[in-house]
Amino acid sequence: EPELGAVLHTNRAAAQARLGNYRSALNDAIQARKLKPTHLKAIIRGALCHLELKNFSEAIAWCEEGLQIDPKEKKLMEVRAKADKLKVNILAAWSLLCLSQGWSIKLVLEPSNEEEEVSDVLAEMSLDGFHSDNAMGAKVHLDADGNLNWPVLFLYPEHEQTDFIAAFHENTRFIDHLMVMFAELPPWDLERKYLPSNLELYFEDEERAEMYEVNPEHTLLQVLQHQRYFVKAGTPTVLAFVKHSPFSKKYFSSKKVHRL
């Protein structure tokens, strides 16, 4: 019965949240809403989980949906106000940091509702691990010298594989990491094509559905300062392709590509 199922999922979400398992709690809240979209306790629990996971836009959206059901629900009004404040504070702090350091890095905390359908490659690839403990656990940070170290995700669309670098120094070149990552060929590279000198790197401008080639001799900071690069969820992402491969030609055939 949907009503009972929604209650059970909501109760389990509450238990998971008490243990600090906010991702699991959120999943239960989502399942409860699928069974009963108007289940207010599930909406409150989901909004709280989004707040703890720093998904501020999503927390606000869940609150708005709940307040349409009960405009006087105090908990939802409190969560919405807190999420609004935290979102503004983070963007303000980032802007101040960029100004003080002379950076021109554009940060996007989360995709807007209109951007929830991410690029084809991200939609097709299994990145659950990186959306939870791996990428969520690694955050951009300043080292003792005042330089930024970023968590960076490498995507290999042809093989639906990924690499994750927890601390990519902003002044390190991409080629330096490629030389380490592909010092030995990965087991999924059966054709032995993934050599550092045989790879092309790109980033995707999702707003315009365009691809930009990355010079592997450039540092991470140089790439992040590109006028069309937007850091989403605090984790820069690059895509790697084998040069002139049939897969890359097909992949780029329907996209506008800005090459070096």
C-alpha positions in Angstrom: 0.0 0.0 0.0 1.5 3.4 -1.0 0.5 5.1 2.2 2.3 2.5 4.4 5.3 2.4 2.1 5.7 6.1 2.3 5.6 6.0 6.1 8.1 3.2 6.3 10.5 5.0 3.9 10.1 8.2 5.9 10.8 6.5 9.2 13.9 4.9 7.8 15.0 8.2 6.4 14.7 9.7 9.9 16.8 6.8 11.4 19.5 7.2 8.7 19.6 11.0 9.3 20.2 10.4 13.0 23.2 8.3 12.1 24.5 11.0 9.8 23.8 9.0 6.6 22.2 11.9 4.8 22.6 10.5 1.3 20.8 7.3 2.3 18.2 9.3 4.2 17.6 11.4 1.1 17.1 8.4 -1.1 14.4 7.1 1.3 12.7 10.5 1.3 12.7 10.4 -2.5 11.2 6.9 -2.5 8.5 8.0 0.0 7.5 10.9 -2.2 7.3 8.6 -5.2 4.7 6.5 -3.3 2.9 9.6 -1.9 4.0 12.9 -3.4 2.1 14.9 -0.7 3.7 13.1 2.3 4.7 16.2 4.2 7.1 14.4 6.7 9.0 13.0 3.7 9.3 16.4 2.1 10.6 17.9 5.4 13.1 15.1 5.8 14.3 15.4 2.2 14.7 19.2 2.6 16.8 18.7 5.8 19.0 16.1 4.0 19.6 18.5 1.1 20.5 21.2 3.6 23.1 18.8 5.4 24.5 17.8 2.0 24.9 21.5 1.1 22.4 21.1 -1.9 21.0 24.5 -1.0 19.0 25.0 -4.2 17.4 21.6 -3.9 16.6 22.2 -0.2 14.8 25.4 -1.2 12.9 23.6 -3.9 11.7 20.9 -1.6 10.6 23.5 0.9 8.7 25.4 -1.8 6.9 22.2 -2.8 6.0 21.4 0.8 4.8 24.9 1.5 2.4 24.5 -1.4 0.8 21.7 0.6 1.0 23.5 3.9 1.9 27.2 3.7 2.2 27.4 7.5 4.6 24.6 8.0 7.2 26.2 10.3 10.0 23.6 9.8 9.9 24.1 6.0 10.0 27.9 6.4 13.0 27.6 8.8 14.9 25.3 6.4 14.2 27.5 3.4 15.4 30.6 5.2 18.6 28.8 6.4 19.3 27.4 2.9 18.8 30.8 1.3 21.2 32.4 3.8 23.9 29.7 3.4 23.8 29.8 -0.3 24.3 33.6 -0.4 27.1 33.4 2.2 29.0 30.8 0.3 28.8 32.7 -3.0 29.8 35.9 -1.2 32.8 34.2 0.5 33.9 32.7 -2.8 33.7 36.1 -4.5 35.7 37.7 -1.8 38.4 35.0 -1.9 38.6 35.3 -5.7 38.9 39.1 -5.5 41.6 38.9 -2.8 43.6 36.3 -4.7 43.1 37.8 -8.2 41.3 34.7 -9.5 38.7 34.7 -12.2 37.2 31.3 -11.4 33.4 30.9 -11.9 31.7 28.7 -9.3 28.3 27.0 -9.7 27.1 25.4 -6.5 24.5 23.3 -8.1 22.7 23.1 -11.4 19.4 25.0 -11.6 16.1 23.1 -12.2 16.5 23.9 -15.9 20.0 22.3 -16.0 19.2 19.1 -14.2 19.5 17.1 -17.3 23.3 17.0 -17.4 25.4 16.3 -20.5 25.0 13.0 -22.3 28.2 11.6 -21.1 27.5 12.2 -17.5 24.0 10.8 -17.9 25.3 7.6 -19.5 28.1 7.0 -17.1 27.8 5.4 -13.6 29.3 8.0 -11.2 27.5 7.0 -8.0 30.7 6.6 -6.1 31.9 10.0 -7.0 28.7 11.7 -6.1 28.9 10.2 -2.6 32.0 9.4 -0.6 34.8 10.1 -3.1 34.0 13.5 -4.6 31.8 14.6 -1.6 34.7 13.8 0.8 37.3 15.8 -1.1 36.9 19.6 -1.2 38.9 22.5 -2.6 41.3 23.8 0.0 44.1 26.3 0.4 47.6 24.8 1.2 50.2 26.4 3.4 51.4 28.5 0.5 48.0 30.0 -0.3 47.5 27.8 -3.4 44.2 26.0 -4.2 44.1 22.2 -4.4 41.0 20.9 -6.2 39.2 17.5 -6.4 39.2 16.8 -10.2 37.2 14.2 -12.1 38.5 12.7 -15.4 35.9 11.1 -17.6 36.7 8.5 -20.4 33.4 8.4 -22.3 34.4 5.7 -24.8 34.9 3.2 -22.0 32.6 4.7 -19.4 35.5 4.9 -16.9 36.6 7.6 -14.5 39.7 8.8 -12.6 39.4 11.0 -9.5 42.2 13.2 -8.2 41.5 14.3 -4.6 44.0 17.2 -4.6 45.0 18.6 -8.0 47.3 21.6 -7.3 46.2 24.7 -9.3 49.7 25.2 -10.7 50.2 21.6 -11.8 49.8 20.8 -15.5 47.4 18.3 -16.8 50.1 16.4 -18.6 51.9 15.9 -15.3 48.9 14.0 -14.0 48.3 12.1 -17.2 51.9 10.9 -17.1 51.3 9.4 -13.6 47.8 8.0 -14.3 48.9 6.3 -17.5 52.4 5.2 -16.5 50.8 1.8 -16.8 47.9 1.1 -19.2 44.6 0.6 -17.4 43.0 -2.9 -17.7 40.1 -1.6 -19.6 42.3 -0.2 -22.4 42.5 -3.5 -24.4 43.6 -1.7 -27.5 46.5 0.0 -25.7 45.6 3.5 -26.9 45.5 5.5 -23.7 49.0 6.9 -23.7 49.5 10.5 -22.5 50.8 11.7 -25.9 47.8 10.1 -27.6 45.0 11.8 -25.6 43.0 14.9 -26.1 41.3 16.7 -23.2 38.1 18.8 -23.3 35.7 20.5 -21.0 32.0 20.9 -21.8 30.1 24.2 -21.7 26.7 22.7 -20.8 24.8 26.0 -21.2 25.8 26.3 -24.8 26.3 22.6 -25.5 29.8 23.2 -26.8 33.2 21.5 -26.2 36.5 23.3 -25.6 39.8 21.5 -26.1 42.3 21.8 -23.2 46.0 22.2 -23.7 47.6 19.5 -21.6 50.6 21.7 -21.0 48.3 24.2 -19.2 47.9 24.2 -15.5 44.5 23.6 -13.8 44.3 27.3 -12.8 44.7 28.3 -16.5 41.9 26.1 -17.5 39.6 27.2 -14.6 40.1 30.8 -15.6 38.7 30.2 -19.1 35.8 32.5 -19.7 33.5 29.5 -20.4 34.6 27.2 -17.6 32.2 26.9 -14.7 33.1 24.8 -11.7 30.1 22.8 -10.6 29.6 21.4 -7.1 33.2 22.2 -6.3 34.6 19.6 -8.6 36.2 20.5 -12.0 35.6 17.9 -14.7 37.5 17.1 -17.9 36.8 14.5 -20.6 39.6 12.5 -22.3 39.5 11.0 -25.8 42.0 9.1 -27.9 43.1 11.4 -30.7 41.3 10.9 -34.0 39.5 7.8 -32.8 36.2 6.8 -34.5 34.5 7.2 -31.1 35.6 10.8 -30.7 34.7 11.7 -34.2 31.2 10.3 -33.7 30.9 12.0 -30.3 31.9 15.4 -31.6 29.8 15.1 -34.8 26.7 16.7 -33.2 28.6 19.3 -31.1 30.3 22.5 -31.7 34.0 22.0 -30.8 36.5 24.7 -30.0 39.9 23.2 -30.8 43.3 24.6 -29.9 
